[in-house]
Amino acid sequence: MKTPVLITADLTQENAQALAQFIKTISHDAIRQCVADDAQTFLVRDALDSLREALDVVGIDPQ
């Protein structure tokens, strides 16, 4: 298992809500268009899912 990286971000409530909504709605295809290959697509999706979970822990839930 790879060593996790801890990140911290100061977001306004509005920014956090917008980020949660973005993560909820971005499609696999949209991510794929922005990265080099399918493997990176899945890595980005996993990273976004981790961010979504962290937002959920602090009470930010996409609408």
Residue, then its C-alpha position, 0 to 999 in steps of 0.5 A: m500500500k502506498t503512503p497516504v498524503l494528508i492535505t488541508a484546505d481552507l474553503t468557504q462554505e460556498n466553495a466547499q458546497a460547490l466542490a462537493q456538487f462538482i465531485k458528485t456530477i463530474s462523469h468518468d468521460a469528463i475526467r478522461q478528457c482531461v488526463a493521459d489515459d484510463a489508468q489516470t482517470f481511475l486515479v483521479r476518480d479515486a482522489l475525488d471520491s476521497l475528497r467527497e468523503a472528507l467533505d461529507v465528514v465535515g457535513i458538506d453534502p452535495q444537493 
